């Protein structure tokens, strides 16, 4: 799945720079981890990209020190107009669109982790967004600590678990038993088959489902399962009432037998609808 993440970095940048994925974007602005100070010959101004490793570096470069509430233990950082986090801090390096209320910074931690989009968010990761009050903006699949960082900064409403349930701060449980290897995943279960990703684990759903990798996975909705190809049906996680509309719009086209088994046997619940 990580291989797909790098291939979509340009799209991620487009979405953030467009503010709502529907605005106008200047092609010259798009880049992953390349600040405006990138040189015209294709190189990068090292003074802009190397000045964030330590507080001493920040002082030397003239950058403000990072607010400790804006940086996670693993080095992930946030920025945005609704935060108190400086987009030019030593920890942030590059804020793709500081006019958005909140978003992750592009820095060493982000690039090393290579976060993906929330669609088919893999095991033990969570989703975060960029527009407080709009749960549909939860589009980045990130490490749990980034969700904690968002919540601590007051943006828990745009953090969701991988099943699209509301953030509670509870860790994703690690079950000690497995209902059926190869069908269920996470915890004591074995990995999914080649070409599949374990997704959907949360406090409500301690065991995950095996969905197709993002490049292969077809999306559907609970209201319209007809989007699924022949031989598949639409599976939707059952979550808290407030988050159910979001989950209903983010279904997975799965083999019919697997979909039916998840609907009847997955701890935490779900629905399987055929077109």
C-alpha positions as CSV (number, residue, x, y, z in Angstrom):
1,X,0.0,0.0,0.0
2,X,2.9,2.3,0.7
3,X,3.9,2.2,-3.0
4,X,0.6,3.7,-3.9
5,X,1.0,6.5,-1.4
6,X,4.0,8.0,-3.2
7,X,2.3,7.8,-6.5
8,X,-0.6,9.9,-5.1
9,X,1.5,12.6,-3.4
10,X,0.9,15.0,-6.2
11,X,-2.9,14.6,-5.9
12,X,-2.7,15.2,-2.2
13,X,-0.8,18.4,-2.8
14,X,-3.5,19.4,-5.4
15,X,-6.3,18.9,-2.9
16,X,-4.6,20.9,-0.2
17,X,-3.6,23.8,-2.4
18,X,-7.1,23.9,-3.8
19,X,-8.4,24.2,-0.2
20,X,-11.5,22.1,-1.0
21,X,-10.4,19.9,-3.8
22,X,-12.5,22.0,-6.1
23,X,-10.7,25.3,-6.4
24,X,-8.1,26.5,-8.9
25,X,-4.6,25.3,-8.5
26,X,-1.5,26.7,-10.1
27,X,0.7,23.9,-11.4
28,X,3.8,25.7,-10.4
29,X,2.8,25.4,-6.8
30,X,2.4,21.7,-6.7
31,X,5.1,19.6,-5.1
32,X,5.8,17.2,-2.3
33,X,8.2,18.7,0.3
34,X,9.4,21.4,-2.1
35,X,9.0,24.8,-0.6
36,X,8.7,28.0,-2.7
37,X,12.4,28.4,-2.3
38,X,13.1,25.5,-4.7
39,X,15.7,26.7,-7.1
40,X,15.0,27.2,-10.8
41,X,17.4,24.5,-11.9
42,X,15.4,21.8,-10.1
43,X,17.5,21.9,-6.9
44,X,16.2,23.0,-3.5
45,X,17.3,25.8,-1.3
46,X,18.9,23.7,1.5
47,X,18.6,26.6,3.9
48,X,14.8,26.2,3.7
49,X,14.7,22.4,4.0
50,X,17.5,21.6,6.4
51,X,16.7,24.1,9.1
52,X,14.3,22.1,11.2
53,X,16.3,19.3,12.8
54,X,16.8,21.0,16.2
55,X,15.9,24.1,18.1
56,X,19.4,25.4,17.5
57,X,18.9,25.1,13.8
58,X,15.7,27.1,14.2
59,X,17.5,29.9,15.9
60,X,20.3,29.9,13.2
61,X,17.8,30.0,10.4
62,X,15.5,32.6,12.0
63,X,12.6,30.2,12.1
64,X,10.3,30.2,15.2
65,X,10.6,27.3,17.6
66,X,7.8,24.8,17.3
67,X,4.9,25.0,19.7
68,X,5.1,21.7,21.6
69,X,1.4,21.2,21.2
70,X,1.8,21.3,17.5
71,X,4.3,18.4,17.3
72,X,3.8,14.7,18.1
73,X,6.4,12.5,19.9
74,X,7.3,11.0,16.5
75,X,8.0,14.4,14.9
76,X,4.7,14.9,13.0
77,X,3.5,18.5,13.0
78,X,0.3,20.4,12.1
79,X,-0.3,23.9,10.7
80,X,-3.2,25.9,9.5
81,X,-5.2,29.1,10.1
82,X,-7.3,27.7,13.0
83,X,-4.2,26.5,14.9
84,X,-1.6,28.2,17.0
85,X,1.1,26.4,15.0
86,X,3.5,28.5,12.9
87,X,3.7,27.2,9.3
88,X,7.3,28.3,9.2
89,X,8.3,26.6,12.5
90,X,11.4,24.4,12.7
91,X,9.2,21.3,13.0
92,X,6.8,22.1,10.2
93,X,9.2,22.7,7.3
94,X,6.4,23.2,4.7
95,X,2.7,23.9,5.1
96,X,1.1,23.2,1.8
97,X,-1.8,25.5,2.4
98,X,-1.7,27.7,5.6
99,X,-5.1,29.2,4.7
100,X,-6.8,25.8,5.5
101,X,-7.9,25.5,9.1
102,X,-5.6,22.6,10.0
103,X,-3.5,20.1,8.0
104,X,-0.4,18.0,8.5
105,X,3.0,19.6,7.8
106,X,5.3,18.1,5.2
107,X,8.4,17.3,7.1
108,X,10.8,14.4,7.6
109,X,8.3,12.3,9.7
110,X,5.6,12.8,7.1
111,X,7.8,11.9,4.1
112,X,9.3,8.9,5.9
113,X,5.9,7.5,6.8
114,X,4.4,8.3,3.4
115,X,0.8,8.6,4.6
116,X,-1.9,7.5,2.2
117,X,-5.5,8.7,1.6
118,X,-8.1,7.5,4.0
119,X,-9.8,5.3,1.5
120,X,-8.9,1.7,2.6
121,X,-7.0,3.1,5.6
122,X,-4.7,0.3,6.7
123,X,-4.6,-1.5,10.1
124,X,-4.1,0.5,13.3
125,X,-4.1,3.9,11.5
126,X,-6.7,6.6,11.7
127,X,-8.1,9.3,9.4
128,X,-7.7,13.1,9.8
129,X,-9.1,16.0,7.8
130,X,-8.6,19.7,7.3
131,X,-12.0,21.4,7.9
132,X,-13.3,21.5,11.5
133,X,-17.0,20.8,11.6
134,X,-16.9,18.9,8.3
135,X,-16.3,15.2,9.0
136,X,-16.3,14.5,5.3
137,X,-12.9,16.2,5.1
138,X,-11.2,13.2,6.9
139,X,-9.0,12.2,3.9
140,X,-5.6,11.4,5.2
141,X,-4.7,7.9,6.6
142,X,-2.1,8.6,9.3
143,X,-0.5,7.0,12.4
144,X,-2.5,7.0,15.6
145,X,-0.2,9.6,17.2
146,X,-1.3,12.2,14.5
147,X,-4.9,11.6,15.5
148,X,-3.9,12.3,19.1
149,X,-2.1,15.5,18.0
150,X,-5.2,16.7,16.1
151,X,-7.4,15.9,19.1
152,X,-5.1,17.6,21.6
153,X,-5.2,20.7,19.4
154,X,-9.0,20.8,19.5
155,X,-9.8,19.1,16.2
156,X,-11.2,15.7,17.4
157,X,-14.3,16.2,15.2
158,X,-12.2,15.6,12.1
159,X,-10.4,12.5,13.4
160,X,-12.0,9.2,12.7
161,X,-11.0,5.5,13.0
162,X,-10.5,3.4,9.9
163,X,-14.1,2.3,10.0
164,X,-15.1,6.0,9.9
165,X,-16.4,6.0,13.5
166,X,-16.0,9.0,15.6
167,X,-12.7,9.5,17.5
168,X,-12.8,8.7,21.2
169,X,-9.1,8.6,21.9
170,X,-9.3,4.9,22.8
171,X,-6.5,2.8,21.3
172,X,-7.3,0.2,18.7
173,X,-7.6,-3.1,20.7
174,X,-5.5,-6.2,19.9
175,X,-7.7,-9.3,20.1
176,X,-6.0,-12.5,21.3
177,X,-8.2,-14.7,19.1
178,X,-9.3,-14.8,15.5
179,X,-12.6,-15.8,14.1
180,X,-11.2,-17.0,10.8
181,X,-7.8,-16.4,9.3
182,X,-7.9,-15.2,5.7
183,X,-11.3,-13.6,6.1
184,X,-10.7,-11.4,9.2
185,X,-7.5,-9.6,10.0
186,X,-5.7,-7.6,12.7
187,X,-4.8,-8.6,16.3
188,X,-4.2,-12.4,16.5
189,X,-5.4,-12.9,12.9
190,X,-2.9,-13.5,10.1
191,X,-2.4,-11.1,7.2
192,X,-4.8,-10.6,4.3
193,X,-4.1,-12.3,1.0
194,X,-1.9,-10.7,-1.6
195,X,-3.6,-7.7,-3.2
196,X,-5.7,-7.0,-0.1
197,X,-5.4,-4.6,2.9
198,X,-6.5,-5.0,6.5
199,X,-8.8,-2.1,7.2
200,X,-11.7,-1.0,9.5
201,X,-10.2,-1.8,13.0
202,X,-11.4,0.5,15.8
203,X,-12.6,0.3,19.4
204,X,-15.9,-0.8,18.0
205,X,-14.5,-3.2,15.4
206,X,-11.5,-4.9,17.1
207,X,-11.2,-7.2,14.1
208,X,-10.7,-5.9,10.6
209,X,-11.9,-6.9,7.1
210,X,-9.7,-7.7,4.1
211,X,-10.5,-5.1,1.3
212,X,-8.8,-4.8,-2.0
213,X,-5.8,-2.5,-2.3
214,X,-6.8,1.1,-3.1
215,X,-5.9,0.9,-6.8
216,X,-8.2,-2.2,-7.1
217,X,-10.9,-1.4,-4.6
218,X,-14.3,-0.2,-6.0
219,X,-16.2,2.3,-3.9
220,X,-19.9,2.1,-3.2
221,X,-22.5,3.5,-0.9
222,X,-25.1,1.9,1.3
223,X,-27.8,3.6,-0.7
224,X,-26.4,2.6,-4.1
225,X,-24.7,-0.8,-4.0
226,X,-25.2,-1.1,-7.8
227,X,-21.8,0.6,-8.2
228,X,-20.2,-2.8,-7.4
229,X,-19.1,-5.1,-10.2
230,X,-20.7,-8.5,-10.8
231,X,-19.8,-11.0,-8.1
232,X,-19.3,-8.4,-5.4
233,X,-21.6,-6.6,-2.9
234,X,-21.3,-3.4,-0.9
235,X,-20.1,-3.7,2.7
236,X,-20.6,-0.7,5.1
237,X,-19.4,-0.6,8.7
238,X,-21.9,0.0,11.4
239,X,-20.7,2.9,13.6
240,X,-22.0,5.5,16.0
241,X,-25.2,7.3,14.8
242,X,-23.5,10.6,14.2
243,X,-20.8,9.1,12.0
244,X,-23.1,6.6,10.2
245,X,-23.8,8.9,7.2
246,X,-20.1,9.2,6.5
247,X,-19.6,5.4,6.8
248,X,-22.6,4.8,4.6
249,X,-21.0,6.9,1.8
250,X,-17.7,4.9,2.1
251,X,-18.6,1.3,1.3
252,X,-16.4,-1.4,-0.1
253,X,-17.2,-3.7,-3.0
254,X,-16.2,-7.1,-1.7
255,X,-16.7,-10.7,-2.9
256,X,-20.4,-11.5,-2.1
257,X,-19.6,-14.4,0.3
258,X,-17.1,-12.4,2.2
259,X,-19.5,-9.4,2.4
260,X,-22.3,-11.6,3.8
261,X,-20.0,-13.1,6.4
262,X,-18.8,-9.7,7.5
263,X,-22.4,-8.5,7.8
264,X,-23.4,-11.5,10.1
265,X,-20.2,-12.2,11.9
266,X,-18.0,-9.1,12.3
267,X,-17.8,-7.9,15.9
268,X,-19.2,-4.4,15.9
269,X,-21.6,-4.9,13.0
270,X,-22.0,-3.9,9.4
271,X,-24.3,-4.3,6.4
272,X,-23.9,-6.1,3.1
273,X,-26.1,-4.8,0.2
274,X,-26.2,-6.2,-3.3
275,X,-27.0,-4.2,-6.4
